[in-house]
Amino acid sequence: MREVPLHAVAHSRAGDKGNRLNMSLIPYDPAHYPLLAEQVTEARVLELFRHRGATRVTRYDLPLIHAFNFVVDDVLEGGVNGSLNLDGHGKTHSFRLLGLAVRVP
């Protein structure tokens, strides 16, 4: 097994609704789906976004299409209309997720 950044084996899209971030995670190779299910956990994603105020992560497994959906609560500083941040959108946060290290064969 070797450690690689998640973006080497998967892609992601993100969006936002209010103060909630929604991210897909889709491996390029469906054979990596079980490895990602084991390593990219709710707890690990919550820790990744905790510095932004995230309070909860829910992962939805979509095994028939070899994908995951992560919903991260309270991470957008109130959302686009309520944030003083220049980019209150969730679109860019998928890059943070794709920076996670995972172990693959």
C-alpha positions in Angstrom: 0.0 0.0 0.0 1.1 3.5 -0.7 -0.1 6.9 0.5 -1.5 9.3 -2.1 -3.6 12.4 -2.0 -7.3 11.6 -2.5 -7.3 13.6 -5.8 -5.0 11.0 -7.3 -7.8 8.4 -7.1 -11.1 10.3 -6.9 -12.8 13.5 -7.9 -15.3 15.7 -6.1 -17.9 18.4 -6.7 -19.3 20.7 -4.0 -22.1 23.0 -3.5 -23.8 24.9 -0.7 -27.2 25.6 0.7 -27.2 28.2 3.5 -24.6 27.2 6.1 -24.4 23.6 4.8 -21.8 22.2 2.4 -22.6 19.2 0.2 -19.7 17.3 -1.5 -19.6 14.3 -3.8 -16.7 11.9 -3.8 -16.3 9.6 -6.7 -13.4 7.2 -7.3 -12.0 7.1 -10.8 -11.8 3.3 -10.5 -14.8 1.6 -8.9 -12.4 -0.9 -7.3 -11.3 1.9 -4.9 -14.8 2.4 -3.5 -14.3 0.0 -0.6 -10.9 1.6 0.3 -12.4 5.0 0.3 -15.4 3.8 2.4 -13.0 2.6 5.0 -10.7 5.6 5.0 -12.8 8.7 4.2 -15.0 8.6 7.3 -17.4 11.2 8.7 -15.0 11.7 11.7 -12.1 12.3 9.4 -14.0 14.8 7.2 -15.3 16.6 10.3 -11.8 17.0 11.6 -10.7 18.4 8.2 -13.3 21.1 8.4 -13.5 21.7 12.2 -11.3 24.8 11.9 -14.1 26.3 9.8 -16.7 25.7 12.6 -18.1 22.5 11.2 -20.3 20.7 13.8 -21.4 17.5 12.0 -20.7 15.5 8.9 -23.1 12.9 7.4 -21.9 10.5 4.8 -24.3 8.9 2.4 -22.9 5.8 0.7 -24.1 5.2 -2.9 -22.6 1.8 -3.7 -24.6 1.2 -6.9 -22.8 4.2 -8.5 -19.6 3.8 -6.5 -19.9 7.3 -4.9 -20.4 9.1 -1.6 -22.1 12.3 -0.6 -20.9 14.2 2.4 -23.0 16.9 4.1 -21.1 19.2 6.4 -23.1 21.4 8.8 -22.2 24.9 10.0 -19.1 25.2 7.8 -19.8 28.2 5.7 -19.9 31.0 8.3 -23.6 31.5 7.8 -23.6 30.9 4.1 -23.2 33.2 1.1 -25.6 35.9 2.4 -24.5 35.8 6.0 -20.8 35.5 5.8 -18.2 38.3 5.9 -15.8 35.9 4.1 -15.0 36.8 0.5 -16.0 33.3 -0.6 -18.8 32.0 1.5 -19.7 29.5 -1.3 -19.1 25.8 -0.8 -17.8 25.2 -4.3 -14.1 25.5 -3.5 -14.2 23.2 -0.4 -14.0 20.0 -2.5 -10.3 20.8 -3.0 -9.7 20.6 0.7 -11.4 17.1 0.8 -9.3 16.0 -2.2 -6.1 16.9 -0.3 -6.7 14.1 2.3 -4.1 11.3 2.2 -5.4 7.8 1.5 -3.7 4.4 1.2 -4.2 2.5 -2.0 -2.5 -0.6 -3.6 
